[in-house]
Amino acid sequence: MARNATRGAATTAVAQAFKVVTTMLTTVIVARLLSPDDYGVTAMVAPVAGFILIFQNLGLNSAVIQAKTLDPEHSNALFWVNMAASAAIAVVMVAIAPLVGLFYHDTRAALVTAATAATVLVSGAKLQHQALLNREMRFSVLSLNDVVSAAATLFGTVIAAYFLRNYWAIWIGAFVGAMSSTLMMWANSGWRPRLGANFAGTRKLIAFGASITGFNLVNFLARNADNVIIAKAQGSAQLGLYDRSYKLMLFPLQNINQPLSRVMTPALSRMQDEPARYRRAYLLALRGLAIVSLPGVITAAICSGRVVEILLGPKWMGAAPIFFWLSLTALAQIVANTTGWLYVSTGQGRRQFVWGVTSSLISLASFAIGIPFGAVGVARAYFFGQLLGLPFLYWSATRNNPVSYGSLITVQLPSLIAGVITFVISRTFPASLPSVYFVGLTAVIAYSLALALQAVSKSGREALLEMFGMVRRA
């Protein structure tokens, strides 16, 4: 188990490094070819498409990974459930496209909504293959898929943006990436579906998936209501600024947390009957996240204006204050997102759904409070809302779990203290220092202090030695 997890973390890290580079290249290049208004069009469609796509998988990926036993008949039945859901969603996307255009008073949003139906059908064909590969902990295959699809998305988006110079480039890139990913999954998975399905014995899997779908639904509403509110109240240009800031904020969550979740969820699911191993594995991964992710996000918050200038260019400087508050939000979400490992690996789907409802209500209230102050006000209110909900989330996730409430705080505390010290030190830097050097020096200080403060405690030193050993073996 340790060897598989270590190899999985290594291959996933390499793949994610490639994805980070390609995503950054896409952002830097395409942002200079397209306008904030173009990004605003795709951001208008994203909440609608994302909401409907929640029902495509029905939480069955998590059910497949978490299940203690799974036979080929179950896999075949779940494949056809996924395909039926994908076909139904594609029809719905085409049917509601005119309504989306009417809601935003923008025909471009209607066209992109209808076109998204093609992406839905393509991606639906890979879902069961992907879940089986993840359950079998075949992380090298999954990582290779990530690399190929990321490269395909990069080239598809950049080439389309160069020739079209409009919002269609973003859709084309996403479609090319989805097509390449599906082809890779089928090519590398030895499992093939057959015609006909026997649904006997799948009731428990579908019930667990339904709880996960419920959580994903309410979580999605909370994560995307801000886009809809800003689009209606402020227009596509302001939404474009907010959307780019939000995407930058999601970098550590998408490129570190999510891939690590691919490794940790099946690993923890197999340790659920061994509390000591379970607790040790989770806290080690959490400490690693606190060392790798938190200092980087702290650096982004401290240097928010300079980061926006470097990555997006001068015409996007209106996004700087938005990016600052969303970076602070990411500090809370990096550790909070790992609680999903605790819920899923122990089969607590219903409890996760209850937390999702609570979190959604907090977020919606935050957006309502912030919208009178524009996109910056929404970002600021979002941060304080997330901060308010953390104690309730930690309590819910660790109740009747081998991991304790206090350990979630103590593991990340050294990195947070390092961030405060880094902020104070950065105030002494000369304002004339070039942005690249300013950001680089801040990052070096933040990471150095985080490592040093982790090494102060005995548990921190032991964890660091174990992590270095894992990297060496990887």
Number of C-alpha atoms within 10 A of each C-alpha: 11 10 11 16 22 19 21 24 24 19 19 26 17 15 22 22 15 19 22 18 14 19 19 17 15 22 19 15 18 23 21 17 15 18 17 21 18 21 24 25 25 21 22 30 24 18 19 17 19 15 17 17 19 19 19 26 22 24 24 25 22 24 26 24 25 24 17 9 8 17 8 11 17 19 23 20 21 26 24 19 20 23 22 15 19 26 18 17 21 24 15 15 25 19 13 14 23 18 15 23 19 12 13 19 13 15 17 19 25 24 17 25 29 21 18 21 20 19 19 25 22 21 20 23 20 22 20 29 24 23 19 19 20 21 24 12 22 19 23 18 19 23 23 19 21 22 20 18 23 28 22 21 27 27 16 21 26 23 16 20 23 14 10 13 17 17 23 20 22 23 20 21 24 19 23 21 24 24 20 20 26 20 16 21 21 16 11 16 16 10 15 12 16 11 7 9 16 12 14 9 13 15 11 11 20 18 17 23 21 21 22 29 22 22 23 21 22 21 21 17 19 22 16 19 17 26 26 19 18 24 22 15 15 15 16 25 18 21 29 26 23 32 26 23 26 20 14 22 24 20 17 22 20 17 20 20 21 15 21 22 17 22 22 24 24 23 24 24 21 18 17 19 11 11 14 12 13 21 19 14 17 22 17 18 17 21 24 17 22 24 24 17 23 26 28 21 27 27 26 24 26 24 23 24 21 21 23 24 18 13 17 21 14 12 13 20 18 16 25 22 21 26 31 25 24 29 27 23 24 25 25 17 20 22 24 17 16 23 20 17 21 26 21 23 24 18 20 16 25 18 17 24 22 15 18 23 18 16 22 20 15 18 26 20 14 23 24 16 15 19 20 14 12 17 27 24 19 26 29 24 25 28 21 17 20 22 15 13 17 16 12 12 20 19 13 18 23 18 12 10 16 17 19 16 17 11 15 20 13 11 22 20 17 23 29 21 14 23 27 13 14 25 18 11 13 18 10 8 12 9 9 7 10 10 16 12 10 19 20 13 15 24 22 15 19 29 23 16 22 25 20 15 18 24 17 11 12 10 12 19 16 14 20 19 13 13 17 12 12 17 13 9 11 15
